[in-house]
Amino acid sequence: MSVIKNIALFAGGTAFGSLGFKVLKSREAKKVYVHTTAAALRAKESVMTDVTKARESCGDILAEAKEINEQKKAQAEEEETKIIEDEAE
């Protein structure tokens, strides 16, 4: 009995697998694949646009931070020069 059961399960699995291949290769399935891929490409483009905007924003922030540091450094050097001139007098 178990041999017949195993043979039946094997035959059923083979039939189900063959049917699955036919379903996966059908025109309707291909349409689904195309639409899914198109949606994924649109999502990728949207994400890349957002990433580009974020990079530009980070670049602006970095440039402003460097400018602030340069101003503070120049101000500190100017104050140091004043102190040295005051001590020299």
Backbone as CSV, one residue per row, in Angstrom:
resi,resn,N_x,N_y,N_z,CA_x,CA_y,CA_z,C_x,C_y,C_z
1,MET,0.820,-1.190,0.000,0.000,0.000,0.000,0.866,1.256,0.000
2,SER,1.945,1.252,0.749,2.770,2.442,0.811,3.501,2.672,-0.503
3,VAL,3.792,1.616,-1.260,4.442,1.766,-2.560,3.499,2.465,-3.520
4,ILE,2.248,2.072,-3.521,1.249,2.690,-4.400,1.054,4.154,-3.995
5,LYS,1.050,4.402,-2.700,0.905,5.777,-2.203,2.080,6.634,-2.667
6,ASN,3.291,6.104,-2.564,4.479,6.849,-2.991,4.462,7.111,-4.493
7,ILE,4.055,6.109,-5.271,3.969,6.278,-6.722,2.916,7.332,-7.060
8,ALA,1.783,7.300,-6.366,0.714,8.279,-6.603,1.189,9.688,-6.239
9,LEU,1.911,9.824,-5.147,2.426,11.129,-4.750,3.447,11.639,-5.764
10,PHE,4.316,10.742,-6.251,5.295,11.130,-7.258,4.600,11.576,-8.545
11,ALA,3.628,10.799,-9.008,2.901,11.132,-10.239,2.147,12.449,-10.067
12,GLY,1.527,12.645,-8.913,0.813,13.888,-8.647,1.750,15.080,-8.615
13,GLY,2.906,14.912,-7.991,3.892,15.992,-7.939,4.418,16.343,-9.312
14,THR,4.661,15.313,-10.127,5.136,15.545,-11.491,4.077,16.286,-12.300
15,ALA,2.829,15.858,-12.184,1.745,16.527,-12.915,1.589,17.963,-12.443
16,PHE,1.638,18.160,-11.146,1.498,19.504,-10.598,2.660,20.393,-11.050
17,GLY,3.869,19.845,-11.069,5.034,20.593,-11.543,4.922,20.961,-13.005
18,SER,4.458,20.019,-13.833,4.278,20.296,-15.266,3.223,21.368,-15.476
19,LEU,2.149,21.271,-14.744,1.091,22.275,-14.831,1.623,23.633,-14.375
20,GLY,2.445,23.635,-13.338,3.028,24.884,-12.843,3.899,25.546,-13.884
21,PHE,4.698,24.736,-14.616,5.525,25.294,-15.688,4.665,25.906,-16.780
22,LYS,3.584,25.236,-17.132,2.697,25.763,-18.178,2.061,27.079,-17.730
23,VAL,1.680,27.150,-16.466,1.084,28.381,-15.942,2.119,29.499,-15.939
24,LEU,3.345,29.188,-15.537,4.394,30.205,-15.482,4.779,30.708,-16.868
25,LYS,4.605,29.879,-17.898,4.979,30.266,-19.251,3.803,30.853,-20.041
26,SER,2.645,30.953,-19.441,1.470,31.443,-20.172,1.572,32.942,-20.458
27,ARG,0.784,33.408,-21.418,0.792,34.835,-21.779,0.340,35.710,-20.617
28,GLU,-0.666,35.258,-19.891,-1.162,36.036,-18.761,-0.082,36.188,-17.698
29,ALA,0.652,35.119,-17.462,1.731,35.191,-16.475,2.819,36.140,-16.957
30,LYS,3.140,36.099,-18.242,4.157,36.997,-18.773,3.724,38.450,-18.626
31,LYS,2.445,38.721,-18.829,1.934,40.085,-18.641,2.133,40.530,-17.196
32,VAL,1.858,39.622,-16.270,2.045,39.938,-14.853,3.517,40.233,-14.573
33,TYR,4.414,39.411,-15.139,5.849,39.630,-14.944,6.274,40.986,-15.493
34,VAL,5.764,41.325,-16.676,6.139,42.606,-17.304,5.657,43.769,-16.455
35,HIS,4.413,43.711,-16.000,3.871,44.808,-15.195,4.577,44.912,-13.840
36,THR,4.902,43.769,-13.264,5.619,43.781,-11.988,7.011,44.376,-12.160
37,THR,7.690,43.987,-13.234,9.027,44.528,-13.495,8.964,46.026,-13.767
38,ALA,7.962,46.463,-14.517,7.805,47.893,-14.798,7.574,48.672,-13.505
39,ALA,6.764,48.121,-12.613,6.513,48.787,-11.334,7.792,48.852,-10.497
40,ALA,8.566,47.787,-10.533,9.829,47.784,-9.785,10.793,48.823,-10.342
41,LEU,10.837,48.967,-11.658,11.715,49.977,-12.268,11.267,51.390,-11.913
42,ARG,9.952,51.619,-11.878,9.452,52.938,-11.467,9.807,53.220,-10.013
43,ALA,9.674,52.211,-9.168,10.025,52.386,-7.757,11.514,52.681,-7.619
44,LYS,12.337,51.984,-8.389,13.783,52.213,-8.341,14.092,53.650,-8.748
45,GLU,13.463,54.128,-9.807,13.701,55.495,-10.285,13.304,56.514,-9.217
46,SER,12.189,56.261,-8.553,11.741,57.158,-7.491,12.740,57.184,-6.339
47,VAL,13.214,56.020,-5.951,14.191,55.939,-4.862,15.485,56.649,-5.253
48,MET,15.937,56.437,-6.486,17.175,57.071,-6.924,17.031,58.593,-6.958
49,THR,15.863,59.094,-7.331,15.611,60.534,-7.318,15.720,61.071,-5.891
50,ASP,15.113,60.355,-4.946,15.175,60.780,-3.546,16.606,60.733,-3.014
51,VAL,17.346,59.703,-3.395,18.735,59.582,-2.948,19.569,60.736,-3.499
52,THR,19.338,61.085,-4.755,20.076,62.198,-5.362,19.777,63.501,-4.633
53,LYS,18.511,63.731,-4.320,18.142,64.944,-3.581,18.800,64.963,-2.201
54,ALA,18.833,63.821,-1.542,19.450,63.748,-0.217,20.950,64.021,-0.311
55,ARG,21.603,63.482,-1.338,23.039,63.728,-1.509,23.310,65.210,-1.744
56,GLU,22.485,65.841,-2.578,22.666,67.268,-2.834,22.486,68.065,-1.549
57,SER,21.499,67.699,-0.762,21.253,68.388,0.503,22.435,68.212,1.450
58,CYS,22.962,67.013,1.508,24.134,66.760,2.363,25.333,67.569,1.883
59,GLY,25.490,67.691,0.578,26.584,68.485,0.035,26.450,69.949,0.429
60,ASP,25.223,70.468,0.367,24.982,71.855,0.782,25.290,72.044,2.266
61,ILE,24.853,71.089,3.076,25.102,71.171,4.518,26.597,71.153,4.799
62,LEU,27.320,70.269,4.129,28.766,70.180,4.316,29.457,71.479,3.920
63,ALA,29.045,72.060,2.790,29.660,73.313,2.334,29.404,74.436,3.342
64,GLU,28.189,74.530,3.852,27.873,75.566,4.836,28.651,75.355,6.134
65,ALA,28.793,74.096,6.543,29.536,73.801,7.767,31.000,74.195,7.606
66,LYS,31.590,73.896,6.450,32.976,74.289,6.208,33.132,75.802,6.221
67,GLU,32.161,76.489,5.641,32.206,77.956,5.618,32.142,78.521,7.033
68,ILE,31.276,77.964,7.858,31.170,78.415,9.253,32.485,78.189,9.985
69,ASN,33.095,77.025,9.776,34.373,76.734,10.432,35.470,77.678,9.974
70,GLU,35.489,78.008,8.701,36.487,78.958,8.199,36.285,80.341,8.817
71,GLN,35.028,80.766,8.938,34.740,82.061,9.551,35.174,82.079,11.018
72,LYS,34.863,81.003,11.740,35.251,80.938,13.153,36.764,80.910,13.298
73,LYS,37.445,80.205,12.405,38.903,80.152,12.455,39.489,81.529,12.192
74,ALA,38.958,82.230,11.187,39.439,83.582,10.880,39.172,84.514,12.054
75,GLN,38.013,84.391,12.670,37.669,85.232,13.815,38.609,84.936,14.983
76,ALA,38.914,83.676,15.229,39.823,83.315,16.321,41.225,83.851,16.055
77,GLU,41.678,83.779,14.810,43.000,84.317,14.467,43.037,85.829,14.642
78,GLU,41.949,86.490,14.284,41.871,87.948,14.436,41.915,88.333,15.909
79,GLU,41.187,87.601,16.737,41.191,87.888,18.178,42.574,87.618,18.769
80,GLU,43.227,86.563,18.293,44.575,86.243,18.781,45.554,87.352,18.396
81,THR,45.405,87.887,17.194,46.267,88.984,16.744,46.042,90.224,17.611
82,LYS,44.786,90.523,17.966,44.488,91.654,18.824,45.131,91.493,20.192
83,ILE,45.071,90.262,20.731,45.642,90.019,22.045,47.158,90.233,22.005
84,ILE,47.784,89.723,20.966,49.247,89.879,20.828,49.603,91.362,20.702
85,GLU,48.815,92.131,19.935,49.095,93.575,19.765,48.897,94.299,21.091
86,ASP,47.864,93.912,21.842,47.631,94.556,23.131,48.764,94.263,24.111
87,GLU,49.282,93.056,24.094,50.379,92.700,24.995,51.673,93.400,24.598
88,ALA,51.836,93.659,23.291,53.048,94.311,22.810,53.077,95.779,23.219
89,GLU,51.957,96.386,23.404,51.916,97.831,23.752,52.258,98.043,25.146
